[in-house]
């Protein structure tokens, strides 16, 4: 079996990060859209590659004593959450249908072609709703997010998109 090595240099680029109320990063989020014809098979390949990439990112940050407890991959089809303990990236602890969680923020979702920047904004809207309940009393999937221990970390926090993380500092583009 061949082992693949991915070289990662700091700072790393993140599509979105979620911060707790004390400005600590609690979730690293990668947003990807697959426009290919054989969506299901290709999405699994993309998700697998993204999980490896996220693991490398989190490992590199852990070397700098920065442990981000959760990671998320968001695509048009699914939003998958993983736990990170500083050494091991879990299998998916939660898998949600993206359309179900984002529908309150765009009721026409799925009726038009979506690009990554817009999907990124919708994911941020959902995460901020989980943090502040700005849109709904019970944001989509809030029970599931609470069950894996992520909801209390999001409470009172915020998000940042298109950022570079280098150890204990964050650059914003």
Helices and strands as residue ranges (DSSP letters): E 12-19, E 25-31, H 39-63, E 70-74, E 78-83, E 94-97, H 98-102, G 103-105, H 116-132, H 142-147, H 151-154, E 158-166, E 169-172
